[in-house]
Amino acid sequence: MSTAVVVGAILYEAKYNNATRWPEGFNPEEAGAVLVEY
């Protein structure tokens, strides 16, 4: 996916890792996502 609109997204307990790319200025932890290190 090259583009996505995440404004207002609720990512409660969504898991992501260090390879996940987010739009500039977006804070996944503020949106409820959880960093998982494998």
mmCIF entry with sequence, helices, sheets and N, C-alpha, C, O atoms, coordinates in Angstrom:
data_MODEL
# 
_entry.id   MODEL 
# 
_entity.id                         1 
_entity.type                       polymer 
_entity.pdbx_number_of_molecules   1 
# 
_entity_poly.entity_id                      1 
_entity_poly.type                           'polypeptide(L)' 
_entity_poly.nstd_linkage                   no 
_entity_poly.nstd_monomer                   no 
_entity_poly.pdbx_seq_one_letter_code       MSTAVVVGAILYEAKYNNATRWPEGFNPEEAGAVLVEY 
_entity_poly.pdbx_seq_one_letter_code_can   MSTAVVVGAILYEAKYNNATRWPEGFNPEEAGAVLVEY 
_entity_poly.pdbx_strand_id                 A 
# 
loop_
_entity_poly_seq.entity_id 
_entity_poly_seq.num 
_entity_poly_seq.mon_id 
_entity_poly_seq.hetero 
1 1  MET n 
1 2  SER n 
1 3  THR n 
1 4  ALA n 
1 5  VAL n 
1 6  VAL n 
1 7  VAL n 
1 8  GLY n 
1 9  ALA n 
1 10 ILE n 
1 11 LEU n 
1 12 TYR n 
1 13 GLU n 
1 14 ALA n 
1 15 LYS n 
1 16 TYR n 
1 17 ASN n 
1 18 ASN n 
1 19 ALA n 
1 20 THR n 
1 21 ARG n 
1 22 TRP n 
1 23 PRO n 
1 24 GLU n 
1 25 GLY n 
1 26 PHE n 
1 27 ASN n 
1 28 PRO n 
1 29 GLU n 
1 30 GLU n 
1 31 ALA n 
1 32 GLY n 
1 33 ALA n 
1 34 VAL n 
1 35 LEU n 
1 36 VAL n 
1 37 GLU n 
1 38 TYR n 
# 
_struct_asym.id          A 
_struct_asym.entity_id   1 
# 
_struct_sheet.id               AA1 
_struct_sheet.type             ? 
_struct_sheet.number_strands   2 
_struct_sheet.details          ? 
# 
_struct_sheet_order.sheet_id     AA1 
_struct_sheet_order.range_id_1   1 
_struct_sheet_order.range_id_2   2 
_struct_sheet_order.offset       ? 
_struct_sheet_order.sense        parallel 
# 
loop_
_struct_sheet_range.sheet_id 
_struct_sheet_range.id 
_struct_sheet_range.beg_label_comp_id 
_struct_sheet_range.beg_label_asym_id 
_struct_sheet_range.beg_label_seq_id 
_struct_sheet_range.pdbx_beg_PDB_ins_code 
_struct_sheet_range.end_label_comp_id 
_struct_sheet_range.end_label_asym_id 
_struct_sheet_range.end_label_seq_id 
_struct_sheet_range.pdbx_end_PDB_ins_code 
_struct_sheet_range.beg_auth_comp_id 
_struct_sheet_range.beg_auth_asym_id 
_struct_sheet_range.beg_auth_seq_id 
_struct_sheet_range.end_auth_comp_id 
_struct_sheet_range.end_auth_asym_id 
_struct_sheet_range.end_auth_seq_id 
AA1 1 LYS A 15 ? TYR A 16 ? LYS A 15 TYR A 16 
AA1 2 VAL A 34 ? LEU A 35 ? VAL A 34 LEU A 35 
# 
loop_
_atom_site.group_PDB 
_atom_site.id 
_atom_site.type_symbol 
_atom_site.label_atom_id 
_atom_site.label_alt_id 
_atom_site.label_comp_id 
_atom_site.label_asym_id 
_atom_site.label_entity_id 
_atom_site.label_seq_id 
_atom_site.pdbx_PDB_ins_code 
_atom_site.Cartn_x 
_atom_site.Cartn_y 
_atom_site.Cartn_z 
_atom_site.occupancy 
_atom_site.B_iso_or_equiv 
_atom_site.pdbx_formal_charge 
_atom_site.auth_seq_id 
_atom_site.auth_comp_id 
_atom_site.auth_asym_id 
_atom_site.auth_atom_id 
_atom_site.pdbx_PDB_model_num 
ATOM 1   N N  . MET A 1 1  ? 0.851   -1.158  0.000  1.00 0.00 ? 1  MET A N  1 
ATOM 2   C CA . MET A 1 1  ? 0.000   0.000   0.000  1.00 0.00 ? 1  MET A CA 1 
ATOM 3   C C  . MET A 1 1  ? 0.902   1.228   0.000  1.00 0.00 ? 1  MET A C  1 
ATOM 4   O O  . MET A 1 1  ? 1.782   1.353   0.852  1.00 0.00 ? 1  MET A O  1 
ATOM 5   N N  . SER A 1 2  ? 0.694   2.109   -0.925 1.00 0.00 ? 2  SER A N  1 
ATOM 6   C CA . SER A 1 2  ? 1.561   3.287   -1.005 1.00 0.00 ? 2  SER A CA 1 
ATOM 7   C C  . SER A 1 2  ? 0.970   4.496   -0.303 1.00 0.00 ? 2  SER A C  1 
ATOM 8   O O  . SER A 1 2  ? 1.708   5.386   0.119  1.00 0.00 ? 2  SER A O  1 
ATOM 9   N N  . THR A 1 3  ? -0.340  4.543   -0.172 1.00 0.00 ? 3  THR A N  1 
ATOM 10  C CA . THR A 1 3  ? -0.968  5.660   0.536  1.00 0.00 ? 3  THR A CA 1 
ATOM 11  C C  . THR A 1 3  ? -2.125  5.153   1.374  1.00 0.00 ? 3  THR A C  1 
ATOM 12  O O  . THR A 1 3  ? -2.762  4.151   1.048  1.00 0.00 ? 3  THR A O  1 
ATOM 13  N N  . ALA A 1 4  ? -2.381  5.860   2.451  1.00 0.00 ? 4  ALA A N  1 
ATOM 14  C CA . ALA A 1 4  ? -3.514  5.520   3.301  1.00 0.00 ? 4  ALA A CA 1 
ATOM 15  C C  . ALA A 1 4  ? -3.917  6.762   4.075  1.00 0.00 ? 4  ALA A C  1 
ATOM 16  O O  . ALA A 1 4  ? -3.083  7.613   4.385  1.00 0.00 ? 4  ALA A O  1 
ATOM 17  N N  . VAL A 1 5  ? -5.186  6.858   4.378  1.00 0.00 ? 5  VAL A N  1 
ATOM 18  C CA . VAL A 1 5  ? -5.673  7.949   5.213  1.00 0.00 ? 5  VAL A CA 1 
ATOM 19  C C  . VAL A 1 5  ? -5.900  7.367   6.598  1.00 0.00 ? 5  VAL A C  1 
ATOM 20  O O  . VAL A 1 5  ? -6.748  6.495   6.784  1.00 0.00 ? 5  VAL A O  1 
ATOM 21  N N  . VAL A 1 6  ? -5.136  7.856   7.566  1.00 0.00 ? 6  VAL A N  1 
ATOM 22  C CA . VAL A 1 6  ? -5.253  7.323   8.921  1.00 0.00 ? 6  VAL A CA 1 
ATOM 23  C C  . VAL A 1 6  ? -5.733  8.379   9.911  1.00 0.00 ? 6  VAL A C  1 
ATOM 24  O O  . VAL A 1 6  ? -5.744  8.135   11.118 1.00 0.00 ? 6  VAL A O  1 
ATOM 25  N N  . VAL A 1 7  ? -6.125  9.534   9.421  1.00 0.00 ? 7  VAL A N  1 
ATOM 26  C CA . VAL A 1 7  ? -6.634  10.586  10.293 1.00 0.00 ? 7  VAL A CA 1 
ATOM 27  C C  . VAL A 1 7  ? -7.879  10.075  11.004 1.00 0.00 ? 7  VAL A C  1 
ATOM 28  O O  . VAL A 1 7  ? -8.843  9.658   10.361 1.00 0.00 ? 7  VAL A O  1 
ATOM 29  N N  . GLY A 1 8  ? -7.856  10.110  12.309 1.00 0.00 ? 8  GLY A N  1 
ATOM 30  C CA . GLY A 1 8  ? -8.992  9.657   13.091 1.00 0.00 ? 8  GLY A CA 1 
ATOM 31  C C  . GLY A 1 8  ? -9.071  8.152   13.268 1.00 0.00 ? 8  GLY A C  1 
ATOM 32  O O  . GLY A 1 8  ? -10.031 7.649   13.852 1.00 0.00 ? 8  GLY A O  1 
ATOM 33  N N  . ALA A 1 9  ? -8.082  7.426   12.775 1.00 0.00 ? 9  ALA A N  1 
ATOM 34  C CA . ALA A 1 9  ? -8.094  5.968   12.897 1.00 0.00 ? 9  ALA A CA 1 
ATOM 35  C C  . ALA A 1 9  ? -7.945  5.551   14.354 1.00 0.00 ? 9  ALA A C  1 
ATOM 36  O O  . ALA A 1 9  ? -7.171  6.145   15.104 1.00 0.00 ? 9  ALA A O  1 
ATOM 37  N N  . ILE A 1 10 ? -8.681  4.540   14.740 1.00 0.00 ? 10 ILE A N  1 
ATOM 38  C CA . ILE A 1 10 ? -8.548  3.955   16.071 1.00 0.00 ? 10 ILE A CA 1 
ATOM 39  C C  . ILE A 1 10 ? -7.912  2.590   15.870 1.00 0.00 ? 10 ILE A C  1 
ATOM 40  O O  . ILE A 1 10 ? -8.505  1.693   15.271 1.00 0.00 ? 10 ILE A O  1 
ATOM 41  N N  . LEU A 1 11 ? -6.711  2.453   16.376 1.00 0.00 ? 11 LEU A N  1 
ATOM 42  C CA . LEU A 1 11 ? -5.957  1.211   16.179 1.00 0.00 ? 11 LEU A CA 1 
ATOM 43  C C  . LEU A 1 11 ? -5.773  0.482   17.502 1.00 0.00 ? 11 LEU A C  1 
ATOM 44  O O  . LEU A 1 11 ? -4.716  -0.099  17.752 1.00 0.00 ? 11 LEU A O  1 
ATOM 45  N N  . TYR A 1 12 ? -6.791  0.510   18.344 1.00 0.00 ? 12 TYR A N  1 
ATOM 46  C CA . TYR A 1 12 ? -6.715  -0.066  19.683 1.00 0.00 ? 12 TYR A CA 1 
ATOM 47  C C  . TYR A 1 12 ? -6.178  -1.490  19.637 1.00 0.00 ? 12 TYR A C  1 
ATOM 48  O O  . TYR A 1 12 ? -6.789  -2.385  19.052 1.00 0.00 ? 12 TYR A O  1 
ATOM 49  N N  . GLU A 1 13 ? -5.031  -1.678  20.262 1.00 0.00 ? 13 GLU A N  1 
ATOM 50  C CA . GLU A 1 13 ? -4.339  -2.962  20.370 1.00 0.00 ? 13 GLU A CA 1 
ATOM 51  C C  . GLU A 1 13 ? -3.918  -3.563  19.031 1.00 0.00 ? 13 GLU A C  1 
ATOM 52  O O  . GLU A 1 13 ? -3.593  -4.749  18.967 1.00 0.00 ? 13 GLU A O  1 
ATOM 53  N N  . ALA A 1 14 ? -3.918  -2.769  17.962 1.00 0.00 ? 14 ALA A N  1 
ATOM 54  C CA . ALA A 1 14 ? -3.360  -3.254  16.698 1.00 0.00 ? 14 ALA A CA 1 
ATOM 55  C C  . ALA A 1 14 ? -1.862  -3.426  16.897 1.00 0.00 ? 14 ALA A C  1 
ATOM 56  O O  . ALA A 1 14 ? -1.219  -2.573  17.508 1.00 0.00 ? 14 ALA A O  1 
ATOM 57  N N  . LYS A 1 15 ? -1.311  -4.493  16.403 1.00 0.00 ? 15 LYS A N  1 
ATOM 58  C CA . LYS A 1 15 ? 0.109   -4.770  16.600 1.00 0.00 ? 15 LYS A CA 1 
ATOM 59  C C  . LYS A 1 15 ? 0.907   -4.385  15.360 1.00 0.00 ? 15 LYS A C  1 
ATOM 60  O O  . LYS A 1 15 ? 0.469   -4.594  14.229 1.00 0.00 ? 15 LYS A O  1 
ATOM 61  N N  . TYR A 1 16 ? 2.087   -3.818  15.598 1.00 0.00 ? 16 TYR A N  1 
ATOM 62  C CA . TYR A 1 16 ? 2.985   -3.458  14.509 1.00 0.00 ? 16 TYR A CA 1 
ATOM 63  C C  . TYR A 1 16 ? 4.405   -3.704  14.955 1.00 0.00 ? 16 TYR A C  1 
ATOM 64  O O  . TYR A 1 16 ? 4.666   -3.840  16.151 1.00 0.00 ? 16 TYR A O  1 
ATOM 65  N N  . ASN A 1 17 ? 5.341   -3.763  13.999 1.00 0.00 ? 17 ASN A N  1 
ATOM 66  C CA . ASN A 1 17 ? 6.746   -3.966  14.348 1.00 0.00 ? 17 ASN A CA 1 
ATOM 67  C C  . ASN A 1 17 ? 7.591   -2.856  13.738 1.00 0.00 ? 17 ASN A C  1 
ATOM 68  O O  . ASN A 1 17 ? 7.065   -1.919  13.137 1.00 0.00 ? 17 ASN A O  1 
ATOM 69  N N  . ASN A 1 18 ? 8.900   -2.972  13.900 1.00 0.00 ? 18 ASN A N  1 
ATOM 70  C CA . ASN A 1 18 ? 9.808   -1.926  13.428 1.00 0.00 ? 18 ASN A CA 1 
ATOM 71  C C  . ASN A 1 18 ? 9.801   -1.764  11.909 1.00 0.00 ? 18 ASN A C  1 
ATOM 72  O O  . ASN A 1 18 ? 10.268  -0.744  11.403 1.00 0.00 ? 18 ASN A O  1 
ATOM 73  N N  . ALA A 1 19 ? 9.286   -2.743  11.177 1.00 0.00 ? 19 ALA A N  1 
ATOM 74  C CA . ALA A 1 19 ? 9.229   -2.651  9.720  1.00 0.00 ? 19 ALA A CA 1 
ATOM 75  C C  . ALA A 1 19 ? 7.979   -1.909  9.235  1.00 0.00 ? 19 ALA A C  1 
ATOM 76  O O  . ALA A 1 19 ? 7.882   -1.563  8.057  1.00 0.00 ? 19 ALA A O  1 
ATOM 77  N N  . THR A 1 20 ? 7.031   -1.667  10.131 1.00 0.00 ? 20 THR A N  1 
ATOM 78  C CA . THR A 1 20 ? 5.804   -0.971  9.758  1.00 0.00 ? 20 THR A CA 1 
ATOM 79  C C  . THR A 1 20 ? 6.115   0.486   9.462  1.00 0.00 ? 20 THR A C  1 
ATOM 80  O O  . THR A 1 20 ? 6.823   1.150   10.219 1.00 0.00 ? 20 THR A O  1 
ATOM 81  N N  . ARG A 1 21 ? 5.580   0.972   8.357  1.00 0.00 ? 21 ARG A N  1 
ATOM 82  C CA . ARG A 1 21 ? 5.798   2.375   7.982  1.00 0.00 ? 21 ARG A CA 1 
ATOM 83  C C  . ARG A 1 21 ? 4.504   3.146   8.201  1.00 0.00 ? 21 ARG A C  1 
ATOM 84  O O  . ARG A 1 21 ? 3.419   2.690   7.839  1.00 0.00 ? 21 ARG A O  1 
ATOM 85  N N  . TRP A 1 22 ? 4.641   4.308   8.792  1.00 0.00 ? 22 TRP A N  1 
ATOM 86  C CA . TRP A 1 22 ? 3.502   5.161   9.082  1.00 0.00 ? 22 TRP A CA 1 
ATOM 87  C C  . TRP A 1 22 ? 3.677   6.489   8.361  1.00 0.00 ? 22 TRP A C  1 
ATOM 88  O O  . TRP A 1 22 ? 4.803   6.889   8.065  1.00 0.00 ? 22 TRP A O  1 
ATOM 89  N N  . PRO A 1 23 ? 2.581   7.173   8.076  1.00 0.00 ? 23 PRO A N  1 
ATOM 90  C CA . PRO A 1 23 ? 2.691   8.494   7.451  1.00 0.00 ? 23 PRO A CA 1 
ATOM 91  C C  . PRO A 1 23 ? 3.453   9.454   8.373  1.00 0.00 ? 23 PRO A C  1 
ATOM 92  O O  . PRO A 1 23 ? 3.384   9.340   9.596  1.00 0.00 ? 23 PRO A O  1 
ATOM 93  N N  . GLU A 1 24 ? 4.160   10.376  7.784  1.00 0.00 ? 24 GLU A N  1 
ATOM 94  C CA . GLU A 1 24 ? 4.917   11.353  8.552  1.00 0.00 ? 24 GLU A CA 1 
ATOM 95  C C  . GLU A 1 24 ? 3.984   12.113  9.494  1.00 0.00 ? 24 GLU A C  1 
ATOM 96  O O  . GLU A 1 24 ? 2.922   12.586  9.091  1.00 0.00 ? 24 GLU A O  1 
ATOM 97  N N  . GLY A 1 25 ? 4.399   12.219  10.750 1.00 0.00 ? 25 GLY A N  1 
ATOM 98  C CA . GLY A 1 25 ? 3.626   12.949  11.742 1.00 0.00 ? 25 GLY A CA 1 
ATOM 99  C C  . GLY A 1 25 ? 2.587   12.111  12.467 1.00 0.00 ? 25 GLY A C  1 
ATOM 100 O O  . GLY A 1 25 ? 1.968   12.585  13.420 1.00 0.00 ? 25 GLY A O  1 
ATOM 101 N N  . PHE A 1 26 ? 2.382   10.859  12.027 1.00 0.00 ? 26 PHE A N  1 
ATOM 102 C CA . PHE A 1 26 ? 1.399   9.987   12.669 1.00 0.00 ? 26 PHE A CA 1 
ATOM 103 C C  . PHE A 1 26 ? 2.045   9.247   13.817 1.00 0.00 ? 26 PHE A C  1 
ATOM 104 O O  . PHE A 1 26 ? 3.133   8.692   13.661 1.00 0.00 ? 26 PHE A O  1 
ATOM 105 N N  . ASN A 1 27 ? 1.392   9.228   14.976 1.00 0.00 ? 27 ASN A N  1 
ATOM 106 C CA . ASN A 1 27 ? 1.904   8.520   16.141 1.00 0.00 ? 27 ASN A CA 1 
ATOM 107 C C  . ASN A 1 27 ? 1.018   7.303   16.388 1.00 0.00 ? 27 ASN A C  1 
ATOM 108 O O  . ASN A 1 27 ? -0.093  7.453   16.898 1.00 0.00 ? 27 ASN A O  1 
ATOM 109 N N  . PRO A 1 28 ? 1.481   6.098   16.040 1.00 0.00 ? 28 PRO A N  1 
ATOM 110 C CA . PRO A 1 28 ? 0.647   4.909   16.185 1.00 0.00 ? 28 PRO A CA 1 
ATOM 111 C C  . PRO A 1 28 ? 0.282   4.611   17.633 1.00 0.00 ? 28 PRO A C  1 
ATOM 112 O O  . PRO A 1 28 ? -0.804  4.097   17.901 1.00 0.00 ? 28 PRO A O  1 
ATOM 113 N N  . GLU A 1 29 ? 1.165   4.922   18.562 1.00 0.00 ? 29 GLU A N  1 
ATOM 114 C CA . GLU A 1 29 ? 0.863   4.654   19.966 1.00 0.00 ? 29 GLU A CA 1 
ATOM 115 C C  . GLU A 1 29 ? -0.266  5.550   20.471 1.00 0.00 ? 29 GLU A C  1 
ATOM 116 O O  . GLU A 1 29 ? -1.081  5.113   21.285 1.00 0.00 ? 29 GLU A O  1 
ATOM 117 N N  . GLU A 1 30 ? -0.326  6.784   20.004 1.00 0.00 ? 30 GLU A N  1 
ATOM 118 C CA . GLU A 1 30 ? -1.445  7.662   20.367 1.00 0.00 ? 30 GLU A CA 1 
ATOM 119 C C  . GLU A 1 30 ? -2.759  7.117   19.832 1.00 0.00 ? 30 GLU A C  1 
ATOM 120 O O  . GLU A 1 30 ? -3.815  7.343   20.422 1.00 0.00 ? 30 GLU A O  1 
ATOM 121 N N  . ALA A 1 31 ? -2.696  6.396   18.711 1.00 0.00 ? 31 ALA A N  1 
ATOM 122 C CA . ALA A 1 31 ? -3.894  5.815   18.107 1.00 0.00 ? 31 ALA A CA 1 
ATOM 123 C C  . ALA A 1 31 ? -4.247  4.468   18.727 1.00 0.00 ? 31 ALA A C  1 
ATOM 124 O O  . ALA A 1 31 ? -5.265  3.873   18.374 1.00 0.00 ? 31 ALA A O  1 
ATOM 125 N N  . GLY A 1 32 ? -3.415  3.980   19.650 1.00 0.00 ? 32 GLY A N  1 
ATOM 126 C CA . GLY A 1 32 ? -3.712  2.738   20.351 1.00 0.00 ? 32 GLY A CA 1 
ATOM 127 C C  . GLY A 1 32 ? -2.948  1.524   19.874 1.00 0.00 ? 32 GLY A C  1 
ATOM 128 O O  . GLY A 1 32 ? -3.144  0.434   20.411 1.00 0.00 ? 32 GLY A O  1 
ATOM 129 N N  . ALA A 1 33 ? -2.079  1.672   18.876 1.00 0.00 ? 33 ALA A N  1 
ATOM 130 C CA . ALA A 1 33 ? -1.314  0.533   18.360 1.00 0.00 ? 33 ALA A CA 1 
ATOM 131 C C  . ALA A 1 33 ? -0.207  0.152   19.342 1.00 0.00 ? 33 ALA A C  1 
ATOM 132 O O  . ALA A 1 33 ? 0.260   0.977   20.127 1.00 0.00 ? 33 ALA A O  1 
ATOM 133 N N  . VAL A 1 34 ? 0.197   -1.102  19.279 1.00 0.00 ? 34 VAL A N  1 
ATOM 134 C CA . VAL A 1 34 ? 1.191   -1.646  20.200 1.00 0.00 ? 34 VAL A CA 1 
ATOM 135 C C  . VAL A 1 34 ? 2.390   -2.163  19.412 1.00 0.00 ? 34 VAL A C  1 
ATOM 136 O O  . VAL A 1 34 ? 2.244   -2.979  18.502 1.00 0.00 ? 34 VAL A O  1 
ATOM 137 N N  . LEU A 1 35 ? 3.572   -1.679  19.770 1.00 0.00 ? 35 LEU A N  1 
ATOM 138 C CA . LEU A 1 35 ? 4.808   -2.142  19.134 1.00 0.00 ? 35 LEU A CA 1 
ATOM 139 C C  . LEU A 1 35 ? 5.153   -3.529  19.651 1.00 0.00 ? 35 LEU A C  1 
ATOM 140 O O  . LEU A 1 35 ? 5.229   -3.749  20.860 1.00 0.00 ? 35 LEU A O  1 
ATOM 141 N N  . VAL A 1 36 ? 5.363   -4.466  18.726 1.00 0.00 ? 36 VAL A N  1 
ATOM 142 C CA . VAL A 1 36 ? 5.736   -5.835  19.071 1.00 0.00 ? 36 VAL A CA 1 
ATOM 143 C C  . VAL A 1 36 ? 7.105   -6.102  18.476 1.00 0.00 ? 36 VAL A C  1 
ATOM 144 O O  . VAL A 1 36 ? 7.315   -5.927  17.276 1.00 0.00 ? 36 VAL A O  1 
ATOM 145 N N  . GLU A 1 37 ? 8.027   -6.522  19.310 1.00 0.00 ? 37 GLU A N  1 
ATOM 146 C CA . GLU A 1 37 ? 9.373   -6.846  18.833 1.00 0.00 ? 37 GLU A CA 1 
ATOM 147 C C  . GLU A 1 37 ? 9.529   -8.356  18.816 1.00 0.00 ? 37 GLU A C  1 
ATOM 148 O O  . GLU A 1 37 ? 9.327   -9.022  19.831 1.00 0.00 ? 37 GLU A O  1 
ATOM 149 N N  . TYR A 1 38 ? 9.891   -8.894  17.655 1.00 0.00 ? 38 TYR A N  1 
ATOM 150 C CA . TYR A 1 38 ? 10.044  -10.340 17.502 1.00 0.00 ? 38 TYR A CA 1 
ATOM 151 C C  . TYR A 1 38 ? 11.473  -10.731 17.678 1.00 0.00 ? 38 TYR A C  1 
ATOM 152 O O  . TYR A 1 38 ? 11.806  -11.912 17.586 1.00 0.00 ? 38 TYR A O  1 
# 
